[in-house]
Amino acid sequence: MTLFQIRTGKMAAPAAFQAALMRLGFNQESVEALVANGLLTTEDLCTLEDKDIEQVLKIIRTGPPAREVPFLAQKHLITFCFWAKHCNRLGEPITANLFTQQALEAYTMMMSLTSKEHDTGIKAPSELKKDMKWKTFKEGLIAYLNALKGKHNIPLAYVIREDEALQANQVFPTKHHRLIAVTPLLGIEFDDDNGRVFDILKSLLVNGPAWTWMRAYNNTRNGRQAWISLVNHFEGDAQRDRMKDHAFSSIAAAKYYGDRKKLSFETYVSIHQDAYADLEQYGEVVSEEKRVRDLLVRIKDNSPAANAANGVILATPNLRTSFANSVAHLAMTLQLNQSYQDSRNVSGLNTSNDAKGQGCGRGRGHGRGRGRNIYLGSYSPDAWQRLSAEDKKRVVEGRQQSAQQQSQQASNQSGRGGGRGGRGGRNVSVTSVNQDEASAITGPTMIQETVDQSILQGALSR
């Protein structure tokens, strides 16, 4: 650059700065007053705080001579300072002609959002006390630092970003991602943010084995280097092999015996999913077919529904080659089967298994028929709703009377020597189940037919 260009640039900067002030609403006299108070270029704004701007404008307004400064001009100058400091922190040019009307509107909105920020509700991860919990800790810490803001309202996650230098022609999905990627890892602001990140790491790791790998940076409070050291250890070759072995062991140890056992089907699937996620993170790719085989071979639920579902999966290509589809098919089948079992249990609370239970309402007049008999067994939801309030009452009273009669018969038989006492458990039970819900249970035969047909045709996940 020649001496003429340097001088020209120095002369052009104040002129462009004064032109920008005019665009913001200052008149010629107030611009001259600002220059007289030392504001010559955009760089001068980087050291000012809001209170400094208020003070200098107070001087200009009171004089002598007093100058007129509109309120909006003052507000725009504050935004101008905010823009200059923000761009300077990111290492971007801050020439005055870049602060256009569009930039003014955008940074005014940004300042408004910054002032209204509140607690995001994202908490710091739990302390890391076991090596095998590194992945969970890492993801939790990154999320926490994404929500936590440092100097100039930049997410602290930029301190531990993977790439130190910005990649050429990089495109960012959001402004948040851009801030993390382009903020320089140097300067006074970085030193402050870097130390803050170290303190956060120390508070979460000092009581566990990970502290050994970052304590070398305790005196300098170098959060970035401490993080790099942790990543190199927990994601190095030796640790990678350990994590792979742990993932395969988790899959091998997980067994599903049915939801009535301690391990639910959702938990069983989650163990597989977490293990495969760990394996992928460390470069171990497991095919979909092997994932499905591992899923099925460790299901120890020998119920007809589970066995039939396994058979359908193995015989259906779009299930056999997709872990997600297989899980969906199994989950739906097991859920329908459980619903069927529950409906049988509820139905058993409302009607006797003895053949005499239905005879009470139909052929022998035990339903308090008032001229006609009424069925005391199970009703479908639609059929139950079609009954009048009087008929519903008759059904409930008939069931109660039938239960009392059966109980009385059982007592008589027991008094005669208990020869038939074994049938006492087949009596109708009187419960506090909601009458409409309990009476409107669809017959178990219909549910079983639906489950069987769905299982045999493999239609639950197709």
N, C-alpha and C positions, 0 to 999 in steps of 0.2 A: 504494500500500500504506500503510495507516495505521500509526501508532506502535504501536498495540496488536498489529497483525498481525506487525510486525517483532519486537516483544518476545516474542510467542508463538512465532514461528519460532525465535528464538534459544534459547528455553527448550525447545522441542520437539526440537531437534537433539541436545543432549546426552542427553536421555531416550531417544530412538530409538537413539543410539549405544550407550548402556549396555544397552538391551534386546537389541541385536544381539550384544554381548559375552556376555550370558547364554546366548543361543542357541548360541553357539560352544563353551560348556562352562565358562566362568568362573563362580565363585560370587560372592556379593554382596561378600565381603571383598576378593577379588582384583580385582573391578571397581572398587571404591573405591580400591584401591591404584594401579590404572592411571590413574584420574582424578587422584589425588594427584601422579602423575609427569607430568601435563600432557597426557594423551590425553583430550581432551574431546569432539571430533567426528570424523566420518569424514575431514574435510579434513586433520586432523593426521596421518593415516596416509600421505598422499601424499609426505611428506618422509622417511619411514623406510625403511631398508634392513633386510635380514634380520638382520644383525649387531646393529642397534639394538634390534630386538625381543628378541633373545636377551639383550642386556645389561639391558634394563628388567625382563624376567621374572626374571633372576638376582637383581636387587635385591629384587623382590617375594618371591621364594622364601626368601631368606636373612634378610630383615627388618633390624632388628626392627620390628614383629613379623613372624615368618615366615608366609607365606601359601601355601596349596596351589594349585598350577597344574598341571592334568593335561597330559600330553604332547600329546594330541589338541587340546586348547584352544590350545596354542602353535602347532601346525601350522595350525589353522584361522585363527588371527590372521594368520599369514604370508600365507595365501591371501586374507584380507580386505584386507590391504595391497596385494597384487598386483592385486586387482579394482579398488580405489580408484584406483591409479595408472594402470591401463589405461584405465578409463572417463574419467578426467580428461584423459588425453592425447587421447582421441577427442572431447572436448568434450561428453561425456554426463553427466547428473546422477549424483551419488554419494551420495545420501541413504541413510542406513543401512537403512531398511526395504526397499530394493531388493535388498539382499544376502540373498537367500532361500536355502533349502536347495538349490534347483535351481541357483542361481548358484554356491554353494559347491562343488557337485560338478563343475560345468562348468569352473570356473576351476582347480580342483585338477587336473583332467585336462589343461587347457591348460598349467599349470606343468610337469607331468610331461613332456609332449611337447616343451616348450621346452628343458628340461634335457637331453633325449636327442637333440636335433637334431645332424645330422652333415653332412658335405659332400655336397651333392646331385649332384655330378659335372657340373653345368652350368658351362661355362667362359665367360669373357668373349669377345665376338666379336673377329675379327681387326681389325687397324687399317684404318681407311677411307682408302685412298689414291687411289680413283677415284670420281668423282661417280656413275657408273652403278651402283655397288655400294651405294648408300644404302639401298635397300629391305632387302637382306640384313642390313646392319649394324643397321638400326633394329629388325628383328624379333629379332635376336640379342641386342641390348642390353636390350630389354624382357624377354626370357626370363631374362637374367642378373640383372637387378634384381628380378624376381619371386622369384628363389631367394635373393637376398641380403637379409638382415634388418638393419634399422636399430634405432633406439631403441625400447624396449618390444616388441621382436620383430615389428615391422611391416615388411612388404616394402618395400624402397627404391623400388619402382616407383610408389608413391604420389606421389613427388616430381615425376615427369614425366607424371602422368595428364593427360588431355585437358581434362576439365572441372574448373575450379577450385572451384566451389561444388557442393554436393550437390543433385541434382534431387529435387523433391518426389515422395513416394510411390514412390521407386525400390526395386525388388526385386532382390536379389542372389542369384546361384546358389550361392555358397559364402561362407564367412566370409572367405576370402582376398580375394575381390572386394570385400566390404564394407569391409575394412580399407583397401584402396587408395582406395576412393571417399570414405570419411567422415573419414579422418584430416586434421585441420586443417593448413593450409599456413602455420603460424605457430608462434611459441614457440621456446624454447631447443632443444628436441628437433628441431624442423624445421630450425633453423639448422645443427645438427650434421649431420643427414642430407643437407641441401642441399649443404653443402660437400663431403661425401663423394662425392655423385653428380658434382659438378663435377670432382673429382680423377680419377674413373673416366673421364669423357668426355675430359678433357685427355690422359690417358695413351694413349687410343686414337686421338685425332684430331690431336695436335700435329704429326705428321710428314706430314700430308696437306692437301689444299685446304680441308677443312672447318674447320680451325683459325681461318681468317680470320673466320668468321661467329660465333665464340664467344669470341674473345680479349678482347673488350671487357669480359667479366665475370671476367677473370683475377684482378684485385685483390680483388674481393668474394667470389669462389668461389661465385657464384650458379648452381648447377647447373640449376635450373628455367628461369631466363631464358635460359641458354645453350642448353638443349634447344629452347625455343620458337623461338629465333633460327634454329637449324638446321632445324627443321621448316618454318618460313616460307620459308627459302631453297630447300631441296630439294623442297618440295612446293608451291611457288608457281607462278604461271601460266607463267613462262618455263621453269622447270625441268620443269614438267608437259609442255609441248610437246616438250622435248628427250627426255624419257623415252618419250613416245609414239612419236616418230620412231625412237628406238633399238629399241623393241619391234617395230615393223613391219619395220625393217631386219633384225632377228634372224630373223624368220620368213622373209623373202625370201632370206636368205643360206643358210638351212639346206636341205640336200638329202641324200636318203637313196639310196645306190647299192647297198645290200645289206650284210649284216652282215660280209662279208669285207673291207669297206673300213674306213677309220678311224672313221667315225661309225656307232655302233650304232643300232638302231631305238629302243631305250629313250632314248638321248641325243637322238635326233631329236625324239621326242615331248616330252621334257622342255623342249626349247627352245621349242616351241609353247606348252606349258602355262605356263612362266614368263613368256613374253611376254604372254599373255592375262591373267595375274594382274596384271602391271604396268599393262596397259591398263585393267582394271577398277578398280584402285586410283586411277587418275587420271580416272575417269569416262567412259572410252571402252568402250562395250559392242559386242562383235562377235557377230553371230548364229551359231548353231550350224551352219547350212548353210555359211556362209562359212568357218568354221573347218575344216569337213570338206573343202571345196574346196581350201583352202590346204594342208591335210595331203596330199591326193592328188596335186595338181599338181606337188609338189616331190619326189615319190617317183620316182627315176630307175632303180629296179630293174626291168628289163624281163623278169624271169623269168616263166614261165607262171603260177606261183602268185600273184605280186604283181599281174599284169595281171588275172587272173580275180577276185581279191579286190576290186580297184578297181571292176570291172564290177558285182559283186554289191552293193557299197556304194551306187553311184549308182542302182541299180535297186530298192533296198529302202528304203522310207520311214523305218523306224525306225533304219536305219543312216545314211542320208543326212542326217538332221536331228539326229543326236547324235554329238558329237565323241568322247565316251567309248565309245559302242558301236562306232563305226568303228575306234577304236584297238584295242579288244579283238578285233574280227574280224580285223584285219590282223595283230596279234601272234600270235594262235592259228594263222592260216594260214601265216605265215612260219615259225613254230616247227615245225609239222608238216612243212612242206616241208624244213626243215633236218634234221629227224630222218630223213626219207626219204633225203636225200642222204648223211647220216652212215651209215645202215644199209647203203647200197650200197657205201660205202667199206670198211666193216668186212667185209661179205660178200666183197668182192673179195680180202681178205687170206686167206680160208679156202678158196676154191674157184677153179678155173681158169675163165676165160671161154671156153676152148676146149670144143667139144662133146665132146672126148675125155675131159674131166674126169669126166663122169658115167658114161661107158662103163667107166671103170676099176673102179668099184665094182659095176656091175650085170652087164654081159654078158661081161666078159673076165677076171673073177676076180682083178683086181689088188687087191682089198680084203683079201687074206689070209683068204678065206672060211671055211676049216676046214669044208668041207662045204656052205656056203651063202654067197652073196654079200651084201654090205651096202652101203648107199647112203653115198657120201662127200660129198654136197653139203650145202646148208644145211638145218637143221632148225628148226621152230618151237620156242619154249620148252617147250611141253607135250610135244611129240614127243621132244625131247632128254632131258627128265627121265624119260620112260618107258623109255629105253634102259637096259640093265643096265650095270654098271661095265665088264664085259668088252667089250660092244659099243662103249661109248664109247672104250675103249682101242683097239679095232680101227679105229674111224673115224679117230682121230688118227694111228695108225701108217700106215693106208692113205693118208691125205693126204700124210704125209711121204714115203712111198715113191713116190707119184704125182709129187710135186714133184721128187724125185731123178731119176726117169725122164725127166720133161720137161726137166729141166736137162741131163741127159746127151744127150738128143736134140738139144737146141739146140747143145751143144758139138760134136757130130758134124757137124751141118749147117754150123756155122761153120768147122769144119776142112776142109770140102769146097769152100769158096769163098764161104760167106756168102750163097748164093742165097736162102735162106729165113730169114736171120737176123732179119728184121723181126718174126718171130713170137715171138722170145725174150721179149718183154715180157708175154706172155700166160700165163707159167708160174704154177703155184700157189706162193704164198709161204709160208714158215714163219716165224711170228712168236711173240712171247712173250705174246700175248693170252691171258687166262684161257680155258681150254678150254670150260668150261660156258657162259661169257658169249658167247664168239665163235661157238660152234657153235649156240647156241640163238637165232639171229637170225631173226626173221620174214621171210619172203620179200619182196623189194622190191615185187613186183606187188601184194601185199595192201595195203601202206602207200600206194602210189601211187593205188590205187583209192579208199581212204578219203579221201585228200586231195582227189582230183578230185571225188568225190561231195559232200564238204563244201563245196568252193568253189562248185560249180555250183548247189547248193541254198541257199547262204548260211546254212547251219545252224550255223556256228561261233559266231555271236553272237546268234542269235534266242532 
